[in-house]
Amino acid sequence: MNEHDPPVPVTVIGLGAMGKALAAAFLAAGHPTTVWNRSAGKADSLVADGATRAATITEAVTASPLVVVCLLDYPVLHEILDPVGDALAGRALVNLTNGTPDQARETATWATERGADYLDGGIMAVPPMIGQPEAFVLYSGSRPVFDQYEQALNRLGIAKYVGAAAGLASLYDLALLSAMYGQFAGASHALALVGTEKADLADFASSLLGPWLTAATVALPLLVQQNGTSTQAAAESDSPPDMQTVAIANIVTASNAQNVDRALLSHLLIPLRDLIGPPAHGRGLADMVDLIKKPVE
Ligand SMILES: NC(=O)c1ccc[n+]([C@@H]2O[C@H](COP(=O)([O-])OP(=O)(O)OC[C@H]3O[C@@H](n4cnc5c(N)ncnc54)[C@H](OP(=O)(O)O)[C@@H]3O)[C@@H](O)[C@H]2O)c1
């Protein structure tokens, strides 16, 4: 496909909050768009904007060479698509439903057995961001299929191909969500601490917490091992382990004193404590990644 080709027809199956945003982005970019949803009424506004409502799931699947699915979960996907799997033959199935790498791999095999090309995806955006430059969507699976439909997929957000193994997009998606929820947990703890003193939490969040979290991302390279070791990074760090030990202990002590639950924080800090004590001399933040990994059983 090149930029002069007419927009490829696309079918969107699943018109929840996210599926509707996906279909609207395709429509806005001029793609002939067919839509299907269990609750048919959710297609009304899209149909008013030019989408075609498929009366049946078979009609939906066979309407377009590119079939995008965005449903609650993988069991729902199979509930809907298993009965019409053979109709997928010769089409590209792009599954943007959140799931695990195992589910992605199983569904890739299922699709291949039915003669369909398969891409698994992870949407790193909320519905209002779809179609905007700050949205990005991860894809894994067939590279030729990604290349063929990249232009259409870019309508949803920047399309980022992460590898041929079907489970990779899901793995990266869940990893990024894990980082986000970890950050939310830390931020919630910070708000709880400050909230013990009748502070203006909205002001604290906008004027201090937000900028602080943004600034803290400069430390990310310290979490990544270079050439199998973090010693160099630790040695060059302006935040030596002994200093961090004191700060972390103070967070825990202050949490107790302010009557804020420290269980979450303590749990997050277990691996950090393991590497900042005296026996861990010369180790750095990047060693925390290895400490979090479970040994192979
Ligand atoms: N919303 C977000 O911020 C966001 C962000 C990133 C990724 N995602 C992912 O996008 C996917 C969809 O999320 P969403 O926000 O669109 O969720 P949602 O608004 O709850 O929509 C769920 C969709 O699944 C359908 N569904 C649920 N159970 C069904 C069943 N038993 N049979 C048939 N259809 C069924 C719903 O159909 P009905 O309309 O008939 O109920 C609807 O189309 C999820 O995997 C989610 O993780 C969402």
The ligand as a Gaussian input file, in Angstrom:
#p B3LYP/6-31G(d) Opt

LIG

0 1
 N      -11.310000       2.156000      27.202000
 C       -9.992000       2.334000      27.359000
 O       -9.525000       3.304000      27.952000
 C       -9.029000       1.331000      26.762000
 C       -7.674000       1.682000      26.618000
 C       -6.796000       0.784000      26.039000
 C       -7.239000      -0.467000      25.666000
 N       -8.558000      -0.805000      25.846000
 C       -8.972000      -2.163000      25.488000
 O       -9.989000      -2.142000      24.493000
 C      -10.832000      -3.286000      24.700000
 C      -12.275000      -2.815000      24.723000
 O      -12.394000      -1.883000      25.788000
 P      -13.630000      -0.886000      25.864000
 O      -13.169000       0.284000      26.669000
 O      -14.201000      -0.657000      24.516000
 O      -14.635000      -1.759000      26.750000
 P      -16.227000      -1.659000      26.827000
 O      -16.674000      -0.255000      26.584000
 O      -16.622000      -2.321000      28.078000
 O      -16.721000      -2.533000      25.583000
 C      -16.684000      -3.930000      25.642000
 C      -17.049000      -4.490000      24.300000
 O      -17.098000      -5.932000      24.402000
 C      -18.428000      -6.348000      24.055000
 N      -18.820000      -7.498000      24.866000
 C      -18.626000      -7.680000      26.194000
 N      -19.128000      -8.879000      26.566000
 C      -19.654000      -9.445000      25.455000
 C      -20.295000     -10.685000      25.183000
 N      -20.479000     -11.604000      26.144000
 N      -20.697000     -10.943000      23.913000
 C      -20.499000     -10.023000      22.924000
 N      -19.882000      -8.832000      23.110000
 C      -19.468000      -8.554000      24.369000
 C      -19.314000      -5.154000      24.317000
 O      -20.511000      -5.303000      23.603000
 P      -21.847000      -4.565000      24.143000
 O      -21.715000      -3.128000      23.715000
 O      -22.944000      -5.298000      23.479000
 O      -21.856000      -4.718000      25.639000
 C      -18.421000      -4.036000      23.785000
 O      -18.393000      -4.033000      22.375000
 C      -10.411000      -3.957000      26.008000
 O       -9.602000      -5.073000      25.742000
 C       -9.609000      -2.865000      26.682000
 O       -8.612000      -3.363000      27.564000
 C       -9.467000       0.069000      26.369000

